[in-house]
Amino acid sequence: MSVIIEKGQRLRADIIKHLYYKKALSLTDLSKLTKKSLPLVTAIVNGLIAEGYILEQGLAPSTGGRRASIYLLNPDHQKYIIAVAMDQLITRLTIYDLSRRVILPIEHLDLNMSDSFQDVDILADFISNSIQKSKIKRNDIIGVGIGMPGFVNTQLGINSSFLFVESGETLQEYLSKKINLPVSIDNDSSLIALAELNFGEAIDLQDVMVVNIGWGTGLGMIVNGKLYRGSRGYAGEFSHIPLSDSNNLCACGKRGCLEVDTSLLVMAEKAERALEEGAESSMSILFKDKTKHPRDHFLDAVEAQDPLAISILSKAAFQIGKGLSTLMHLLNPECVVLSGRGAKVGKMFLPSIQQAINQFCMPRISEFTTIKLSTLTDEAELLAAASLMVENSQFE
């Protein structure tokens, strides 16, 4: 492949990516974002229009001169992305088109992640069955983006914590072969941070900490407008800072990790223990419903302002705020975003987090850091899993 053709394909992919994130842009906007000349961008856009990837959609608002044409990805162009969001117990899957419209409603799989080789096959079968259910042709699918907990090395395509493969292939290679589609994997908290950067509360911000409140307590860091991964891709292991008031053993094998006090799983377990010890709460009825996990019942109880649930959550939120205070001294972010599943009751987290920041963080730092609640909540990881494939596809 000649250098000129390769550069053209790269620019073509960049234009599609920018339209995917920004929805609608002018040729001038695309020229500035790609840092390529206007004539070159115009030629590539015209080619993409001829292929049906892009539509011209009206004119931009007047700025005093000639109004520019606006371009967007064609919602009827049949190209799709499979997005998979995994946590330790539940795996969710949906299919988007390039306009980020949901084509297949969210599918759920009960999958208790472990070191079992069979778990990988269960995941691959779940994805394949969902494709069959959607009736979408594999040729029209760009690929499968998967967010998952654990130590994920995106460059090597491996997860050192879960979903081990015995064949000698990487997890990414094995899944790609089983599904017969390109696959990209990433850590769930990193993906949630990218979702906030591209679609949520961190748009156009430079230095942001995104807290993923879920089964665990994760963190994604945006530094200089980009996701910060660290030297090996494992940056952001916020939940393993030794700030716990207890000596409980963490899943990582260490004691005193923040996660043993702050994960939604731990909060639900504390609620169940309190009920066993005679505490009164609406959760005594909610927990009898086995169609939902206690964690989800716990969130429902918080949303309904159940006193016991709010008391447990407030203590966890204070610990999260204490941990954030430590990181704010190190990173000096302009914003902290509370995201992930727990963000749906984020207003209940805020008072205790703010109290801890007021108590432990220097005012000169804290007064210039805003705390925001995600509006993406449950969809954050799915959106970012899809954009993972947008980032890694050449759209040939």
Disulfide bonds with the S-S distance in Angstrom:
none
